[in-house]
Amino acid sequence: MGGHGSLCATLNGPAELVDAVALLVLYDPVLMRPLPPDQALVVALAEGARKRRTHFPSVAAARAAYRGRGVFKRWPDESLDAYLIDAFRPAGADASAGVRLTCEPHVEAAHFALRIDLLWSRLRHVRRPVVFVSGAESAHVPTDVLRDAAALVPGAGFVAVPRAEHCPQLEWPAESAALFDRAFRARAAGGAHADLHPAAAARHVVAHDRRDDAASPSVGLAAAAAAVAGAARGRL
């Protein structure tokens, strides 16, 4: 819920906090339109959260259960291992008690019950630069929802990353980090970087499948990085 919370903070936070936000890059944020199909998806997400397994004998056991499955199925090992560092806490004083999820399922489910569709009517009032990065194959938030959201936020950018799901930055960490490093450097410099044009930036990326065609995640991430750089120059 980080993307949803970030938007809420820019709308409801104190002026000094909002003014400090130079740019929001939102990866597949959980936003929903006030429409029946979207609301049905919210209910499904909440139910799925409630059913999460909370306890494992060890972090290693959790890793074995997650690897290659569900939302984690496209995550490389380095992303999964980084996630597991904070995803679990000791279930008791003794290691034999195992580990529990840091975020309890009922807490995650409660976030979905907060009527996240209510934010939709306020998107027009967001006054900070925003880039929405959608996983084109996300089962959490349909791409058309985020495209519609970007159309409501003044000046927002929108990019769909091919063959990516809910966490493009974790499915393609090296590519994402390299591109966004250049994007934020361009933003700090306040000038245009030629290698942040999507076509040029893609040539700097070695995608996992070695493809730099229009259906490659590297091209989608390059476009997202170009949008981030453009946001600093007011050219979304």
N, C-alpha and C positions, 0 to 999 in steps of 0.2 A: 504493500500500500504506500510505498515511498513516493511515487509520482503523484498520487491523489493527495497525500498529505502535503507535498511541496506546493501544489497549486492552492490548497486551502490556506497554507501559511502566507503566501503572497497576497491573498485576498483579505485575510483576517488579522495578520500579524501587525505589530507596531511599525510605524513608518521607518524607523531606523533599521529594522530588520529587513523590511521589503526593499528599501533603497540599497541595501548591501548585496542583494541578489542580482548579479550581473547577467546570468543566463541559466535557464533550466533545460537540461537535456533529459527527457523522460522516456525510459525504455519500457515500452508496452504497459503504460500505466493503466490501472484498473478503473476505467471510466465507463459509464453506461448512460445511454439515452433513456429518457422517461417513456419507453415503449415496452409493450408486453414481452416481445422476444428477448430484449435485453434484461428485463427483470427476471425472466425465467433463468437466464444464464447466471445472474447474481445468486439466485436461490441454489442453483446447482453448485456454484463455487463455495457457498457457505456450507452446504451439506458435505461436500468433499473435504473441506477443512475440518469439520467435526469428526470425520471418520479417520483422520490421520492416526497412524500408530504413534503413540507418545513415548514408549519405552523400548530400549534395546539393551542387550547384555553389555555392549561396548560400542564405541564410535566405529570400530572396525566392522562390527556387525551391521550397523546402520549403513555404512559405506557399501557393503556387499548387497544390502537390500535396495539401495537407491541406484546404484551404478547401472546405467543403460536402461532405466525404466522411467515411465511417467515424464514429468517435466525435466528430469535429469538425463533423459536418454541421449541427448546430443552433447552433453557437457563433456569436455575433455577432463582427464584426471585432475589437472591442476586447478580447475574451477571447482570441481566437487570437493577436493581436499580443502580449498580455501573456505568454502561454505561450511564445511563440517567443523571448522575451528570454533565458530560461535553458535552453531545450530543446536548444540547439545550442552547440557550441564550435568554434573553428577546427580544421580538419583538418591544418593544417601552418603553418609560419612565414609562408608567403606566402598572400595572399588567393585566389590562383588554385587553391589546394589544396581550396577549398570548406569545408564545415562537416560535423561529425559529431554524432550524438545525444550529449548529455551523459550520459544513462543508456544504456549499451550494451545491446542486446537480450538478450544472455546473462545480464546482471545482473538485468534485469526478470524473465526467465524463471525464474531461480534462486529468486526470491522465491516464485513459485507452487509451486516444488518443495519448499518448506519445510514441507509438510504443514500448510497453513493451517487444515485441519479440526481440528487438535489444540487450537486455541484454544476450540473450541466447548464442550468439557467444562468449561472454566474460566470461562465467562461468568457463572455464578451467583456467582462470587467478586469480581466487579467492584463496587467500593464508592464510585465517584464518579458524579455525575449524568451521564447519557448520553441524547442524543437521536439516534436513527437517522433520517436523511432519505434515502428511497429514490427513485430515478428510476423512475417507474411503468413505463416502457418500456425499462429498462436491459437490455442484452444481456449485461452482465458479471455482475450479481448479481440473481437473481429476487427480486421484492418479497416473496414469501412467506418467503424465507430470512431477510431482515432483520426481518420481522415476528416470526418465530420467535426470532430472536436477541434482540430487544427483550423478548420474554416471559421470557427467561432472566435478563436483567440486572435486579436488583432496582430497581424504580421507574423503569425506562427509559421514554422516550417514543418513539413511532414515527409517522412521517408519510410518506405516499407523494405525490410531486408529479406530478400528471397531465401527460402529454405531455412528460415530461422523461426523459432517458436517464442515462448514467453520471455526468454532471457537472451537476446542476441549477444549482449556483451559478455555473457558467460559461455555461450556456445562457441563464440569466436573471439576469445580473449586477446590473443596476440594481435590479430588484425585490428580489433577494436581499439586496443591500447595505442598501437602505432599511429592509427589515423587520428584519434582524438588528441594525442599528444601534439601532432602538427596543427590540429584545429585550434587548440587552446593557445599554442604559441602564436598562431596567426592573430588570434583575438587579442592577446597581450600586446603584440606589436602594432595592432590597429591598422594593419595593411593586408592586402590580398596576397595570398600565396598561390602561385600557379599550380603547384602540385596538389592543391585541395580541390581542384575541379574533379568531379566524379570520375571521368574517364582517365585523367592523369593520375589521380590518387590510387586508382585500382591497380595501376602498373607497379606501384610501390608495395603491393600486398601479395604475399604468397599464400593463397587460400589453401585450406586443407585438401581440397579436391583439385587444386592446380587449375581451376577454371576462372577466367576473367570475362565471361560472357555476361549478357544481361540478366541471366538467372543465377549468377553467383553471389553468395553473401558478401564477398569482398567489394563488389560494385555497390551493393546496397549500403554497406558501411561507409564506403567512400563518399557516397551521396550524403549520408548523414553527417559526416565530418565537414563536408563542404557547406552544409546548411548551418552547422555550428559556427564555422568561420564567418559565414555571411551574416549571422545574427549580430555579430559585433559591429558590422558595418551597416546595419539597418537595411540589408538587402535580402531578406528572406523571401 
